[in-house]
Amino acid sequence: MYVYKIHDILYWVVSMKLLFCILLVFLITGCQTIENKTDEIGKREIQEISKFLQQPESELKIEMGQPDEIMRDEKGSKFYIYKKKKYGITCEKKFEIDENNTITGVSSRGCF
């Protein structure tokens, strides 16, 4: 039968703490990397759809085609909604069009 000495136990505890700290550092940096990449993709997406701001509705239809959904609000604005699924995640691009048929707002959700 092996009898553990105090220095064996302390060595094991210190080793486990060190291993835990190393794994924690990798986990935190990995999550930060993913967050940075998603932020970058989001910024690119907003830049891409922002090019339609102050453009006529016809330009949007030429490039994006017919919207999947058209909604109207009480102010008379229309919202063209384009949806696409990738890897099971729905990408939704929404364009607000005023009464002069000019795009006045854009938003994007779930697109990468």
N, C-alpha and C positions, 0 to 999 in steps of 0.2 A: 504494500500500500504506500502511495506517495503522499507525503505530507507537504502541503504548500507552505512556503516561507513567506513572510511579509513582503520581502522585496519582489518575489514572483507575482504576488497579487498586485502590488503597486505598479509593476512593469506592465501587467495586463491592463489595468485601469488606464494608465497613461497612454498605452498603445491604442486602446479603444477610443479615448477622447481625441487623440490625434487623427485617427481614421475618420471619426465623425466630423471633425473640423474640416478636413480635406474634402470630404464628400459634400459638406454644406457649402463650401466655397465653389465647387464645381456646379452645384445646383443653382446657386445664386447667379453666377456668371452666365450659365446657360439660359436662365430665364431672362436675363437682361439682354442677351444676344437676340433671343426670339422677339422681345419687345421692341428692340431697335429695328429689326427687320420689318415687323408689322407696321411700325410708324413710318418707315421709309416707303413701304408699299402704299400705305394710306395717303401719304403726301403726293406720290406719283399719280394715284387715282384721282385725287381732287384736282391736280393740275390738268389732267387729261380731260375731265368733264367741265372744268371751269372755262375752257376755251369756247364753250357754247354761250357763255354769258353775254347778254346784249346782242345776240344773234337772232335772226328770224327763226321761227318754228320750222320753216321749210328746210333750213340747213341741218337741223337736228334729225329730221325724218330722212334726209338724203343719206346721212352718215350712219344713223342707228336703225333706220327702218321704222315700221309702225310700232307704237308702244304696246306693251302687253296689257296695260290698263290706263284708262283716262279718268281722272277724278276732277271735280269742280268744287270750289269753295263758295261761301256766301258773298265774297267780294268780286266774283266774276273771273277769278284766275283759274286756269286749267293746270293740272299736274299730269305730266306724262311719266309713266312708270315703266321701266324696263327691268325685267327679271331674268336671271340666268342662274343655273345651278352648276357648281363645280365642287367635286369631292363631297357631295351631300350638303354643301353650304349654299344658301341662296344669296346671290348678289343682287342688290336692288339699287338702281340708279333712278333718282327722281328729279324731274325738271319742272320748275314753276314757269308758267307762261301767262303773261298779263293779257289784258283785253286788246292790246295792239299786236298780239302774236309775237311778242319779243320774250326771250328767255330771261327771267329776272332772278332765278335762284336755282341752285343745284345742290344735291346731296347724294351721298353714297353710303351704303351699309353692307358689310359682309363681302366686299369685293377685294380680291387679291390677285 
